[in-house]
Amino acid sequence: MTRPALLAVSHGTGDAAGAAAISLLVQRVAERLQGAGQEPVAVHAGFVDVQEPDAPSALAAIAGPVVVVPLLLSQGFHVRVDLGRAAAARPDAVVTDPLGPDPRLAEVLAQRLTESGADPDPSTPLVLAVAGSRDPLSLPDAEAAATLLGERLGRVVVPAYLAAREPSLAAALQSHPGAAVATYLLAHGYFFDVAGRIAGSSVLTEPLLDDGEPPAPLVDLVVARYLEGVEALTARA
């Protein structure tokens, strides 16, 4: 018997490097799920914007049980509405929590910070650049991500937003001159470009996915979300 399919849904990006990095993440997740001795899992990709197939079309094309894993970093409109509506008519489909907040993301953020050569002094605040959303559920998720990173690093981490919310990244850097900026984005794309323009000469880390292999904790996290979805489908049945 095959296990439920996995539909990994990301935002989508027009940035070729960002799109390739996300595609490689999905590929590595698929390889992990096809490990020796495990039942096969069909892994598909979908998007909520920019790229095709869109999430509803991708979901409709999958026959049988499916776990939808949002490759998004917080709750928000895309998770609750776009994906929620697409799965609502399917008793054999479940949408999991997004990727964040999660300690495994904090682990990758800390790794990116080390790679950037930023000052490791724990007395120096760090700014966490978040895309931002008007959805009220996104705010506690962003703050929780900053808290998890701060606990891991033993330093103050200030969340700042690239859109929709305050403080803006520009305002946070004005309040904390010289602070490094940890990029809380999945991959290169529009918001990373915005962060780069605002950060100027400040240290700006790579996003969670760069042009190399996806970090193991990120692959672990997507697999964990899938398994949580399988449990939810089993409980529903």
N, C-alpha and C positions, 0 to 999 in steps of 0.2 A: 504494500500500500504506500502510495506517495504521500508525502507531507504537504500541508497547505502551501500554495505558491506565496512568494514574497514579491510585493510591489513596492519598490523603493522610490519615493516621490520627493524630488528636490524642487527648489524654486525655479531653476532654469537660469541660464546666463548666456549672453551673447559673446562672452569672452571665451576664446577657443581653449586657452590653457585651463581656465576654470572648469569648462565643460569636460575636458579630457580627464581632469583630476577626479571629478565626481564619477565619471564613467569607470575609472580605474577602481575607485572605492567599491562601487557596486560589483565589479568583476571579482575583487578580492573577497567580498562577502559571499558571492556565489561559490567561489572555490572553497571557502571555509565550510560552507554548508554541504558540500559534496564530499566531505572527508571520508576516509575509509570506514566502511561498516555502517554508514548512515544511509537512510532512505533518501532518494533524490528530491531535490527542491527546485522547482522552476522559479527563476529569478527574473523579474522584469523591472524596467525603469519607466517612470512617468514624471510629469512636470506640472507645476501650477501656473507657470508663466514662461514666456519667451520661446521655449523649446517644445518639440513634439515627441511623443504623443502627449496630449494633455491628460491629466489624471483620470477624469471620467471615461475617456476613450480607452485608456490603457486598462482600467479596471473592467470595463465591459468586454474587453477582448479575452479575459482570463476566465476559463471554465473551472468551476469547482471552488473549494475553499481558498481564501486568500487573506494574507495578513498585509495590511498597508502600513509601511513604516515611513513616517515623515522624516526626511533628511533635513530637518529644520531645527533651529536651536531653541525655540520657545513655543509656547502656546500662542495662538493668534488666529486671525481670520482664516488663513489658509488651512490650518488644522481643523478648526471647529466647523467652518462653513464649507469651504471647497471640498475637503476630503470627507467631512462628516456627511454632507449631502450625497456625495457620490456613493458612499458605502451604505447609506441608510436603507436603501431598497434591497440590499443583499443580506439575507440572514446568515450567509456563509462568508461574510467579509467583516473584518474588524480593523479599526484604525488604532494604532498604538500611540503612546505618548511620543512627543518629539524627542530628539536626541538630548536636548538640554532642559534644565541644568543637570549636570552629572559630574561626579568626581573624575571620570575618565576624560572628560573634556578639559577639566582643570589640569590634568596631567599633560595633555597635549599642549595646552597654552603655556605651561611652565617650560616645556621642551622648546617651544618656539622662542620663548623669551631668552633662554640660554643661548640658542643658536644666533640670536640677533646681536649678542654682545652687549646687551643693556646692563647698566649698573645694577649689580645684585644687592646693593645696600638695602637692608630691610627697613631702614628709616626713611627711604625715599618712596613716596607714593607712586603707584602705577595706575595708569588710566586704561580701562577696558572699553574698547570701541565696539558698540553694539549697533546693529542696523537700525533698530527702533521700529515701533509699531503703535498705532493708536488703540489697539485692542488692550483693554485693561488687564487681561491675563498675562500679557507679555512683560509687564513691569516687574512683578515679583520674580519671574523667571530670570530676568536680566540681573536683578539684585542678588538673587541666589547664586548665579554664576560668578558674580564678583566676590561674594562671600567665600565660595568654595576655593577660588583661586587665591584669595587672601589668606585663607587658612593653610593652604598648601605652601605658600611662599613665606608666610609669617610677616606679611607687610600689608599696609593699607592699599586696597584696590578700589578705585573710584569708577563706577560705571558712567559712561558718557554715550551720547546717541548721535547717529549720523542722519537721523530724520525723525520727525514726529514727536520727540520728547526732549525734555531738558534734564540735566544740562547737556548742551551740545558739546561735541568734541572740542570745538574751538574754545568754548567757555571753560571747559575743564582744563585745557592746556594753559589758558590764561591764569587760572587759579593755581595751577601747579606747573610753573615754568620749568622746563628741562625734564619733565616726566617722560618716561618711555610709554609707548602705546601698544598694548596687547590687542591684537585683532581678533575679535570674537565673531568671525565670519567663516563659513564653511570653505569657500574657495575664492579665487580671484574673480572679479566681476565689477559691476557698477559701484557697489558700496566700498570695495577695497580701493578703487580709484579715488572716490570721494575722500576716504580716510587719508590717502597719500597726499592729496592736495592740501588738506587741512593740517596734517601733522608737520608738513614742511621739513625742517631740519631735525625734528624729534625722531628718536628711534621708533620705528614701526615694524612690528613683527609680521612674518608671513601669516596667512590665514591657517586654519586647521589643516587644510590640504594645500601642499605646495606642488612643485613639479616633480617630486620624488614619489616613493612608495607611500601609500596611505599609512599613517601611524597605526600600530597594532591596537592601541586602546580604542581607536575610533572604529576599526573593524569589529573589535569585541563588542562595542556598544551597539552597533547596528544588529549584530547577531543576537545580542541579548534582547533587544526590542522585539525582534522576530519571534524568539522563543516565548516572550511574554504574551505576544499575540496568539501564538498557538495554544497556550494555556487558556487564554480567554475564550477562544473558539471551542475548546474542549469543554470548558465549564458551561458555555451556552448550550452546547449539544446535550 
